[in-house]
Amino acid sequence: MIKYFKTLFNPRPSLFDILASLFVFIPWIKGDFNRSIFIVFYTAFLFSLSFGMTPKRQYRSIPLSLIAVWSLVGMFIHSFALYPSSLTYSYKIFYLMVEGYLFVLFGIIFLFTIIRYSTNMRFTYFLIPFALIPWYRGMIFVGNTTPIVALAVSIVIYLFLSKRFKFAWVALLLGLSGVILKWSWLCMKFRCRPYVWGQLLINTFYHPIRKDALNIIDPGVGYSPWFEKALSSIFGTNLPNIKPWLVGVFGGGFSQFLNSDYTWVDFHKYGWVHLQNDYLHAAMCLGPVALIFLVWFVISSLKTIGRRPIIILFMFVALVCFAQLTMFDPGKAGICLMIMALCITDGIRRNE
């Protein structure tokens, strides 16, 4: 045990590693706005430090490059949907922050900076549980079971991938037993998700303008003309105003709603419901092509990590993002970015 503990600090972590590890305590910062600012400026701080450093390893990612370029182009496309009298149209700097491109860019910069310039950040794994204490409190308060289910599924998948079939079947049976015991509770927690996911798929190509009495409750972002024919067969001829067709390809942009954490669900008249899928949310904001890039990045990262125990953490992040709003929450996003960077770094190091 002592020998294993020593290997965590071999080679000795650098000053950059220690400073970078503080990033995981972002959940302790109060306020989503302050956390968002922290992600941008602390990433800029770490990136600035890297100017005086020699890369410890090489890393390139075509899907991340495409996501960054796609988001940049989309930022200009989404500006077509702004009204001249809107606040974001008048103040371009505010638009850059609200649009979300900066968060996409700096999230990718953070991944590249940690992967390429960190010496040994494995000690950060022991800091993450303490950094997640505010998340634990929130889970207990709302009865959130998604992280627990995601972790259990990740462990079972790893056991099957590593061909430890006896342990895999035992873990699977234990997991199914827990599902049976908590079936009513799980059904209650996951009941709205299929409807939210269905609405997000529709919103990826089509986003109507909805009104409540005289108030606009959702400004809408339009849809592409090629999808109009299919929509007319569903919604009839009473369609909203069509925005530029590029919006249907590049998505509607970030924060185009009264509350960016919620979406309006037509099914069974659910109304405003919390977003429950980062991948589909990204497709709605950046277009369906961005979803291809995201899945590409996840698959390529899993291949880089390989069939090692550390893959459990990466799959955990990927599954949590599939079942709830995670990467669009600054506090959770900071932790997830660090976990992904550590997992990819460990995979590259072991493949060298």
Residue pairs with C-beta under 8 A, 6 or more apart in sequence:
8 120
8 122
8 123
9 120
9 123
10 120
11 119
11 120
12 119
12 120
13 119
13 120
13 121
13 123
14 118
14 119
14 120
16 46
16 49
16 50
16 53
16 117
16 118
16 119
17 118
17 119
17 120
17 121
17 123
17 124
19 45
19 46
19 49
20 46
20 113
20 114
20 118
20 121
20 124
21 121
21 123
21 124
21 127
22 42
23 42
23 46
23 110
23 334
23 337
23 338
24 124
24 127
24 128
24 131
24 334
24 335
24 338
25 127
25 131
26 35
26 38
26 39
26 131
26 330
26 331
26 334
26 335
27 35
27 131
27 132
27 133
27 134
27 135
27 331
27 332
27 334
27 335
28 131
28 133
28 134
29 35
29 38
29 331
32 329
32 330
32 331
35 330
35 331
35 334
36 97
36 103
36 330
38 330
38 334
39 103
39 106
39 107
39 110
39 330
39 333
39 334
40 102
40 103
40 106
43 106
43 107
43 109
43 110
43 113
44 106
46 110
46 113
46 114
47 109
47 110
47 113
49 117
50 113
50 116
50 117
53 117
55 116
55 117
56 116
56 117
56 118
56 119
57 115
57 116
57 345
57 348
57 349
57 352
58 116
59 112
59 115
59 116
59 344
59 348
61 112
61 297
61 300
62 296
63 293
63 294
63 296
63 297
63 300
64 108
64 111
64 112
64 293
64 297
66 293
67 104
67 108
67 286
67 290
67 293
67 294
67 297
68 104
68 105
68 108
70 250
70 286
70 287
70 289
70 290
70 293
71 100
71 101
71 104
71 105
71 286
71 290
72 101
72 105
73 250
74 101
74 250
74 251
74 253
74 286
74 287
75 96
75 99
75 101
75 253
77 244
77 246
77 247
77 249
77 250
77 253
78 99
78 247
78 250
78 251
78 252
78 253
78 254
78 256
79 89
79 95
79 99
80 243
80 244
80 246
80 247
81 221
81 222
81 243
81 244
81 247
81 252
81 253
81 256
82 88
82 89
82 95
83 89
87 94
88 94
88 95
88 98
88 99
89 95
96 102
98 254
98 255
99 253
99 254
99 255
100 253
100 254
100 255
100 285
101 254
103 254
107 327
107 333
107 337
110 337
110 341
111 337
111 340
111 341
111 344
114 121
114 338
114 341
114 342
114 345
115 341
115 344
115 345
115 348
118 341
118 345
121 342
121 345
122 342
122 346
124 338
124 342
125 342
128 335
128 338
128 339
131 335
132 335
134 331
135 331
135 332
135 335
138 144
139 147
143 185
143 189
144 189
144 324
145 182
145 185
145 186
145 189
146 189
146 320
146 323
146 324
147 316
147 320
149 186
149 319
149 323
150 315
150 316
150 319
150 320
150 323
151 312
151 316
152 171
152 175
152 178
153 175
153 315
153 319
154 311
154 312
154 313
154 315
154 316
154 319
155 171
155 312
156 168
156 171
156 172
156 175
157 315
158 307
158 309
158 311
158 312
158 315
159 165
159 167
159 168
159 171
160 168
161 307
161 311
162 307
179 186
190 323
192 265
192 270
192 273
192 276
193 276
193 277
193 323
195 265
195 267
195 268
195 270
195 273
196 263
196 265
196 270
196 273
196 274
196 275
196 276
196 277
197 276
197 277
197 280
198 267
199 263
199 264
199 265
199 266
199 267
199 273
200 263
200 275
200 277
200 280
200 281
200 283
200 284
201 280
201 283
203 252
203 263
203 284
204 251
204 280
204 283
204 284
204 287
204 288
205 223
205 224
205 227
205 248
205 288
206 223
206 227
206 231
206 248
207 218
207 220
207 221
207 222
207 223
207 252
207 284
208 218
208 220
208 239
208 240
209 216
209 218
209 219
209 220
209 240
209 241
210 216
210 217
210 218
210 220
210 264
211 217
217 258
217 264
218 257
218 258
218 264
219 256
219 257
220 240
220 241
220 243
221 243
221 247
221 251
221 252
221 253
221 256
222 240
222 241
222 242
222 243
222 244
222 247
222 248
222 252
223 231
223 242
223 243
223 247
223 248
224 245
224 246
224 247
224 248
224 249
225 242
225 245
225 248
226 245
226 248
227 248
228 239
228 242
231 239
232 239
248 287
249 287
249 288
249 289
250 286
250 287
250 289
251 283
251 284
251 285
251 286
251 287
251 288
251 290
252 284
252 285
253 285
254 260
254 285
256 285
257 263
259 272
260 328
261 274
261 275
261 325
261 328
261 329
262 272
262 273
262 274
262 275
263 272
263 273
263 275
263 284
264 271
264 272
264 273
265 271
265 272
265 273
274 325
275 281
275 325
275 328
276 323
276 324
276 325
277 321
277 322
277 323
277 324
277 325
278 321
278 322
278 324
278 325
278 326
278 327
278 328
279 291
279 294
279 295
279 321
279 322
280 291
281 325
281 328
282 290
282 291
282 294
282 327
283 290
283 291
298 318
301 314
301 340
301 343
301 344
301 347
302 311
302 314
302 315
304 344
304 347
304 348
304 351
305 311
305 314
305 343
305 344
305 346
305 347
306 347
306 350
306 351
308 346
308 347
308 350
310 342
310 343
310 346
310 347
311 343
313 339
313 342
313 343
314 339
314 340
314 343
314 344
316 339
317 326
317 336
317 339
317 340
320 326
320 336
321 327
321 336
326 332
326 333
326 336
327 333
327 336
